[in-house]
Amino acid sequence: MLHAANTPPKSYRPEDRPSTMDKLKKIFKHDKSDTSSSSTSPSHTTAERNTAATTTSSAPPPQHSTPAAASTTGAPSSKGPPAGVLLETNYGNITIALYSDKAPKTCENFAGLADAGKYNNVIFHRIIPGFMLQGGDYEFGNGTGGKSLWGGKFEDEFHPELKHTGAGVLSMANSGPATNGSQFFICLAPTPHLNNKHTVFGQVVDGMDVVQKIGSVQTNNGDKPLKDVVIIKAQSFTA
């Protein structure tokens, strides 16, 4: 198991929320430009490897959510659309703001799984320096599992303003169209070849130093960290 970073992760406190929300309002403005130049691709990884890294492993045909199981707004919530999710990791805290207005179902899925404790003690099972960190497989921790908030899989939510424009972009891992479950990835660089293939639904607004630190850990030939990178706890918050 990976030892905690030299400085213990800072616990999330209610009094921290105003500064976090100010940051969301001032910083969380997604770059609408689509970086398509090949020069923006990570120099030491190929597009093919990068695409494979954001897919979930092959599994039986997905059982899609039915309208009865998941309405257009997902599971009932009394606190309104989620504004973001805090990931407490053994490297530090990562605050993610969510595009609940542009990818509502995907955001509710992510926040709902976080609040249900599904991401607690789950590892980032695949990390490629200069490309992305992938995690969220709460069933097996190896990229082969992870159901959605409603069970089974659900459809993509592509939006013209949401692209894989750079480091800190949060997107869903999948095994093809309409196969979203619980797995997600955080970009370490622009990945335009993933646009309209993976649903972008959030952005890191605090803790990018933690993301970059995690993105530089040593991995084996299968891109799995040699020492576990763990999401200790995940929880959502509203505006």
PEHU-V966140 format. One record per residue. RES is the residue in one letter. NEAR is the number of other C-alpha atoms within 12 Angstrom. D_CENTER is the distance of its C-alpha to the mean C-alpha in Angstrom with 2 decimals. Layout:
res/near/d_center
RES/NEAR/D_CENTER
RES/NEAR/D_CENTER
This chain:
res/near/d_center
M/12/22.14
L/21/20.85
H/17/22.85
A/21/21.35
A/18/21.43
N/11/24.85
T/14/23.84
P/15/22.46
P/24/19.18
K/24/20.27
S/23/20.18
Y/25/18.92
R/15/22.10
P/13/23.00
E/10/25.00
D/17/22.03
R/23/20.69
P/16/23.17
S/19/22.21
T/31/18.50
M/26/19.36
D/17/21.73
K/24/19.06
L/29/16.95
K/18/20.17
K/13/21.30
I/18/18.34
F/26/15.78
K/21/17.60
H/32/15.64
D/21/17.75
K/15/19.22
S/18/20.70
D/23/19.64
T/22/20.10
S/18/21.80
S/14/24.02
S/16/23.81
S/15/24.40
T/25/20.84
S/31/19.53
P/27/19.12
S/18/22.75
H/15/22.51
T/22/20.34
T/20/21.35
A/22/19.58
E/16/20.33
R/23/18.72
N/34/15.59
T/27/15.42
A/29/16.13
A/39/13.44
T/42/10.66
T/38/12.77
T/39/13.16
S/26/16.66
S/16/19.58
A/19/20.50
P/14/23.08
P/14/22.86
P/25/20.24
Q/20/21.78
H/25/20.59
S/27/20.60
T/16/23.92
P/13/24.72
A/13/26.25
A/20/23.22
A/24/20.85
S/19/22.42
T/21/21.12
T/25/19.68
G/31/18.46
A/30/19.68
P/18/22.10
S/16/21.02
S/8/23.62
K/15/21.66
G/22/20.51
P/32/17.25
P/36/14.46
A/37/14.36
G/43/11.36
V/44/9.93
L/43/11.23
L/47/9.99
E/36/13.32
T/39/13.38
N/34/16.61
Y/35/16.25
G/33/15.87
N/35/13.86
I/39/10.78
T/42/11.11
I/43/8.65
A/43/10.72
L/43/10.07
Y/38/12.19
S/32/13.89
D/22/16.95
K/24/15.67
A/34/13.16
P/33/14.57
K/39/14.09
T/48/10.40
C/46/10.03
E/44/12.67
N/50/11.19
F/54/8.05
A/42/10.65
G/35/13.27
L/36/11.82
A/34/11.19
D/24/14.76
A/21/16.14
G/22/15.32
K/33/13.50
Y/41/10.92
N/29/13.93
N/28/15.22
V/36/12.60
I/42/12.26
F/44/10.16
H/43/12.54
R/46/12.38
I/42/12.58
I/40/14.53
P/31/16.01
G/30/16.05
F/44/13.36
M/47/9.89
L/46/8.40
Q/45/7.27
G/50/7.32
G/49/7.71
D/38/11.17
Y/32/13.15
E/23/16.29
F/23/17.12
G/31/14.65
N/29/15.46
G/39/13.41
T/27/16.12
G/34/15.17
G/38/13.06
K/36/14.46
S/45/13.28
L/37/14.60
W/33/17.79
G/25/18.25
G/26/18.08
K/37/15.98
F/37/15.71
E/31/16.20
D/32/14.27
E/32/14.35
F/27/15.18
H/24/16.58
P/19/18.94
E/24/17.72
L/36/14.03
K/39/13.86
H/44/12.18
T/35/14.62
G/36/13.68
A/36/12.01
G/41/9.29
V/44/8.00
L/48/4.47
S/50/5.24
M/52/6.17
A/48/8.14
N/43/11.66
S/34/15.30
G/28/16.85
P/24/17.37
A/27/16.60
T/38/15.06
N/44/11.71
G/49/11.43
S/45/8.97
Q/50/7.15
F/48/3.81
F/49/4.18
I/49/5.18
C/44/8.67
L/37/11.80
A/35/14.15
P/34/14.99
T/45/14.39
P/32/16.56
H/29/17.37
L/41/14.06
N/30/15.02
N/24/16.03
K/31/14.73
H/44/11.00
T/44/9.99
V/47/8.76
F/46/8.19
G/47/7.57
Q/42/8.74
V/40/9.32
V/36/12.92
D/31/14.10
G/28/13.70
M/27/13.27
D/20/16.09
V/31/14.17
V/43/11.35
Q/28/14.39
K/25/16.20
I/45/13.70
G/34/13.57
S/25/17.33
V/28/17.94
Q/21/20.39
T/22/19.44
N/15/21.73
N/11/22.61
G/17/19.82
D/31/17.14
K/29/16.76
P/30/17.24
L/22/20.86
K/23/20.09
D/31/17.28
V/41/14.32
V/37/13.68
I/36/11.63
I/32/14.96
K/31/14.07
A/34/11.52
Q/33/13.19
S/35/13.05
F/34/15.69
T/27/17.65
A/22/19.59
